Amino acid sequence: MTTRYKTKAFIFKKKEINESNRNFSVFTEEFGRMEIFAKAIRKNASKLRNGVDIFNLSEIEFIQGRNRKTLTDAVAIEKFSTIPQDLEKFKIANAVGEVLEDFIKGEEKDREIFNLLRETFSRLNNQNAEKGRRARIYYYFLWNILSLLGYKPEVDKCATCRSNLNPLDIYFSNKSGGVICKKCLNHDNAARKINSDVAKVLRLILKKDWQTISRIKVGPSSQKLLEDISDTAVHFFCPAHC
């Protein structure tokens, strides 16, 4: 007798296979990341069409075959309908999906990551603020998932010598594990000079204080610094870039 499994799943990537099939990359509540094969889902008569799609939260049912998992049923719980309709939101959602694709390879249940995804997609779906504030949703997701995966940066003291930080002379070093002072700069020639605004945003993100993050003003130069150190962190820690 074939065993059927049921779980909630975020769909973060889809790939077309020939004229009628798709493969979905999902992160599930009970099993972590999985690849799910959806047979004939692109046909108009498919009962699965309305239940699962990119950037949905769905309840899925599947069977485990010898070589793959096959989708047998799907019901959309939340479609996050504003994301596909807004190019900027769609790009942010894609960036979240790329982080999952790059960092999470095997199946392993992680309820904290699942909850972070639900929080992120719900927030993005409901966010109507300007571009800079929307981008903070991605940085909030990125730095918190890095922390959950064991890469949490030190942002309160110098990551190298543990001394108090001078907010006028601080640097960010992935190699050293966070913010460092000027005297420890020789430990990482690639460290990037940052300012107190960027350090403040990182502290708020790691405290998960979204209410404050969503309200504070961050200038264009600080926004660019946050973008730069976030991009370098992905390339530094991601197995795909090693």
C-alpha positions in Angstrom: 0.0 0.0 0.0 1.4 3.4 -1.0 1.9 5.8 1.9 0.7 9.4 1.3 2.2 12.3 3.1 0.6 15.6 3.8 2.2 18.9 4.9 2.1 22.6 4.4 4.6 23.9 1.9 6.0 27.2 0.5 6.7 26.9 -3.2 9.8 28.9 -4.1 10.8 27.6 -7.5 9.2 25.8 -10.4 10.6 24.2 -13.5 8.7 23.1 -16.6 9.3 19.5 -17.7 8.2 18.8 -21.3 4.7 20.0 -22.3 2.7 19.0 -19.3 4.7 18.4 -16.2 6.4 20.6 -13.6 8.9 20.2 -10.8 8.5 22.3 -7.7 11.1 23.2 -5.1 9.3 23.6 -1.8 10.1 24.2 1.9 7.7 22.2 4.0 6.6 22.4 7.6 7.2 18.7 8.4 10.1 17.7 6.1 12.1 20.8 5.2 13.2 21.3 1.6 11.9 18.9 -1.0 11.6 18.5 -4.8 8.1 17.5 -5.9 7.1 16.2 -9.3 3.7 17.3 -10.5 2.5 15.1 -13.4 0.3 16.7 -16.1 -0.2 19.8 -14.0 0.0 22.1 -17.0 -3.0 20.5 -18.7 -6.3 22.5 -18.4 -8.0 19.5 -16.8 -5.5 19.0 -14.0 -7.0 19.1 -10.6 -3.7 20.4 -9.2 -3.5 23.6 -11.2 -5.2 25.9 -8.7 -3.7 24.4 -5.6 0.0 24.9 -6.1 2.1 27.6 -7.8 5.2 29.7 -7.3 5.2 31.8 -4.1 2.1 30.0 -2.7 1.6 28.5 0.7 -0.2 25.3 0.0 -1.2 22.1 1.8 0.2 19.4 -0.4 -0.1 15.6 -0.5 2.5 13.4 -2.1 3.7 9.9 -2.5 7.4 8.8 -2.3 8.4 6.7 -5.3 11.7 5.0 -5.9 13.4 8.1 -7.4 11.1 11.0 -6.7 8.2 12.4 -4.8 5.0 12.9 -6.8 2.3 15.4 -6.0 -1.1 13.9 -5.6 -3.2 16.7 -4.2 -2.8 20.4 -3.3 -4.9 23.1 -1.8 -3.8 26.7 -1.7 -3.8 28.2 1.8 -2.4 31.6 0.9 -1.7 32.8 -2.6 0.1 36.1 -1.7 -1.7 37.6 -4.7 0.0 41.0 -4.8 3.5 39.4 -5.3 3.1 38.3 -8.9 1.4 41.6 -9.8 4.2 43.8 -8.5 7.6 43.5 -10.3 9.6 44.7 -7.3 7.8 42.3 -4.9 8.3 39.5 -7.4 12.1 40.2 -7.6 12.3 40.2 -3.8 10.4 36.9 -3.6 12.8 35.5 -6.2 15.8 36.6 -4.2 14.3 34.8 -1.1 13.9 31.7 -3.3 17.5 31.9 -4.5 18.8 32.0 -0.9 16.8 28.8 -0.2 18.0 27.2 -3.4 21.6 28.0 -2.6 21.8 27.3 1.1 19.4 24.5 1.8 20.2 21.3 0.0 19.0 18.3 2.0 15.7 17.4 3.6 15.6 18.4 7.3 12.7 19.7 9.2 13.2 23.3 10.5 10.1 24.9 11.9 12.0 28.2 12.6 12.9 28.6 8.9 9.3 27.7 7.9 7.9 30.3 10.2 10.4 32.9 8.9 9.3 32.2 5.4 5.6 32.6 6.3 6.5 35.9 8.1 8.5 37.1 5.1 5.9 36.3 2.4 3.0 37.7 4.4 4.9 40.9 5.1 6.0 41.2 1.4 2.4 40.6 0.2 1.0 43.3 2.5 3.8 45.8 2.1 2.9 49.0 0.2 5.9 51.2 1.2 8.5 52.6 -1.1 11.3 50.6 -2.6 13.9 51.1 0.2 11.6 49.9 2.9 10.4 46.9 0.9 14.0 45.8 0.4 14.4 45.6 4.2 12.0 42.6 4.1 14.7 40.7 2.1 17.5 41.8 4.4 15.4 40.8 7.4 14.9 37.3 5.9 18.5 37.0 4.8 20.3 37.8 8.0 17.8 35.8 10.1 18.1 32.7 8.0 21.9 33.0 8.0 21.7 33.2 11.8 19.5 30.1 11.9 22.0 28.3 9.7 24.9 29.1 12.1 26.2 32.3 10.5 24.9 34.9 13.0 27.1 38.0 12.9 28.5 39.7 16.0 27.1 43.3 15.9 27.3 44.6 19.4 31.1 44.2 20.1 34.2 43.8 17.9 33.9 40.3 16.5 37.7 39.8 16.9 38.9 41.5 20.1 35.5 41.8 21.8 36.1 45.5 22.6 33.4 48.2 22.5 32.8 49.7 19.1 33.5 53.3 18.0 30.4 54.0 15.8 32.5 56.4 13.7 35.2 53.8 12.8 33.7 50.3 12.2 33.9 47.7 9.5 32.0 44.5 8.5 34.0 41.3 8.1 32.5 38.0 7.1 35.8 36.3 7.8 35.9 37.6 11.4 32.2 37.0 11.9 30.7 40.5 12.1 31.5 44.1 12.9 35.1 44.8 13.8 37.0 47.8 15.0 39.8 49.6 13.1 42.7 48.0 15.1 41.4 44.5 14.0 41.2 45.5 10.4 44.5 43.7 9.6 42.6 40.3 10.2 40.6 40.8 7.0 41.7 43.0 4.1 38.3 42.5 2.5 36.4 44.1 5.4 34.0 46.8 4.4 33.8 50.1 6.2 30.2 50.7 7.4 28.4 53.4 9.4 26.4 53.4 12.6 23.1 53.3 10.7 23.9 50.0 9.0 25.1 48.5 12.3 21.8 49.7 13.9 19.7 48.1 11.2 21.6 44.8 11.6 21.1 44.8 15.3 17.3 45.4 14.9 17.1 42.7 12.3 18.8 40.1 14.5 16.5 41.2 17.4 13.6 40.7 15.0 12.2 44.2 15.8 10.4 44.6 12.5 8.2 47.5 13.8 11.2 49.7 14.3 13.0 48.5 11.2 10.0 49.4 9.0 9.8 52.9 10.4 13.3 54.2 10.7 14.8 56.3 7.9 17.9 54.9 6.2 19.7 57.2 3.7 20.7 56.1 0.2 24.4 55.6 1.1 23.5 53.4 4.1 21.0 51.5 2.0 23.7 50.8 -0.5 26.1 49.6 2.2 23.5 47.3 3.6 23.0 45.9 0.1 26.7 45.4 -0.5 27.5 43.6 2.8 24.4 41.4 2.3 25.5 40.4 -1.1 29.1 39.6 0.0 27.7 37.6 2.9 25.7 35.4 0.5 28.8 34.8 -1.7 31.1 34.2 1.4 28.9 31.7 3.1 26.9 30.1 0.3 28.1 26.5 -0.6 27.3 27.2 -4.2 29.9 30.0 -4.4 32.7 28.1 -2.5 
